[in-house]
Amino acid sequence: MLSGSFGHWDVLIWFLEIFLFVYWFWLLMTVGSDLFRDHETSGMSKALWILFILVFPFLGVLVYLILRGEGMAARSAQAMRAAEERFDARIRSAVGASQSPADQIQAAKALLDAGAIDRAEFDRLKAKALQ
């Protein structure tokens, strides 16, 4: 039944149209995010670029890619490096915050010597540190 309504490459053209539609919106989001990621561009320049892209969408995106395409790659790479550095710093702080088993036992021994904990509590903390 569908073959009567879909014929002569209609399905292929339909998929191509969907692909181009999704690709167009991805391109608009990429240009928009790059525009607002750039801290060197003034607010007035950003507003003019947005206005140009809204009034002449295809021409605006094409001109933006031609004029600022190389900078887009650099800003994207810089954003990735910054995100990776933040992630690595967070991992290092989490790993560095944990103490080694020897440090944990030493801290528990100091608490035992100070009378803050009893021998049973020290043994429990020592066993937990050695696990």
ZAMARGU-4260 file (C-alpha; in steps of 0.2 Angstrom, whole numbers, plus 5000, padded with zeros to 4 digits):
<rodrens>
0) 5000/5000/5000 | 5014/5012/5004 | 5022/5009/4987 | 5008/5017/4979 | 5010/5033/4989
5) 5029/5033/4990 | 5037/5030/4973 | 5051/5036/4962 | 5064/5039/4976 | 5052/5049/4987
10) 5058/5040/5003 | 5077/5044/4999 | 5073/5062/4996 | 5063/5062/5012 | 5078/5055/5022
15) 5089/5068/5013 | 5078/5082/5018 | 5077/5076/5036 | 5096/5075/5036 | 5099/5092/5029
20) 5086/5100/5041 | 5095/5092/5056 | 5112/5097/5049 | 5106/5115/5047 | 5100/5117/5065
25) 5117/5109/5071 | 5126/5122/5060 | 5116/5136/5068 | 5119/5130/5086 | 5137/5128/5082
30) 5139/5146/5075 | 5128/5152/5089 | 5138/5144/5103 | 5155/5149/5095 | 5149/5167/5094
35) 5145/5167/5112 | 5160/5158/5117 | 5171/5171/5110 | 5176/5183/5124 | 5186/5194/5112
40) 5171/5200/5102 | 5161/5214/5109 | 5143/5213/5113 | 5138/5225/5098 | 5148/5213/5086
45) 5139/5198/5093 | 5122/5207/5091 | 5126/5212/5073 | 5131/5194/5069 | 5115/5187/5076
50) 5105/5200/5067 | 5114/5196/5051 | 5111/5177/5053 | 5092/5180/5057 | 5089/5191/5042
55) 5100/5181/5030 | 5102/5164/5037 | 5111/5155/5024 | 5122/5169/5019 | 5125/5174/5037
60) 5131/5156/5042 | 5141/5155/5026 | 5150/5172/5029 | 5153/5168/5047 | 5161/5151/5043
65) 5172/5159/5030 | 5177/5174/5041 | 5178/5166/5057 | 5180/5147/5054 | 5198/5145/5059
70) 5195/5154/5075 | 5180/5142/5078 | 5192/5127/5078 | 5204/5136/5090 | 5190/5142/5102
75) 5183/5124/5102 | 5200/5116/5106 | 5203/5129/5120 | 5186/5125/5127 | 5189/5106/5127
80) 5206/5109/5135 | 5199/5120/5149 | 5185/5107/5152 | 5198/5093/5152 | 5209/5103/5164
85) 5194/5106/5176 | 5190/5087/5176 | 5208/5082/5179 | 5210/5095/5193 | 5194/5088/5201
90) 5201/5070/5200 | 5217/5075/5207 | 5208/5084/5222 | 5198/5069/5225 | 5212/5057/5225
95) 5223/5069/5234 | 5210/5071/5248 | 5211/5053/5252 | 5224/5047/5264 | 5235/5032/5263
100) 5232/5018/5275 | 5248/5023/5285 | 5241/5040/5287 | 5224/5034/5292 | 5232/5022/5305
105) 5244/5036/5311 | 5229/5048/5314 | 5219/5034/5323 | 5234/5031/5334 | 5235/5050/5338
110) 5217/5049/5343 | 5220/5034/5354 | 5235/5042/5362 | 5225/5058/5365 | 5211/5047/5373
115) 5198/5052/5361 | 5195/5034/5356 | 5197/5017/5364 | 5207/5002/5359 | 5192/4993/5351
120) 5189/5009/5340 | 5207/5010/5335 | 5207/4992/5330 | 5191/4995/5320 | 5199/5010/5311
125) 5215/5001/5308 | 5206/4986/5300 | 5196/4998/5289 | 5212/5007/5283 | 5220/4990/5279
130) 5206/4984/5268
</rodrens>
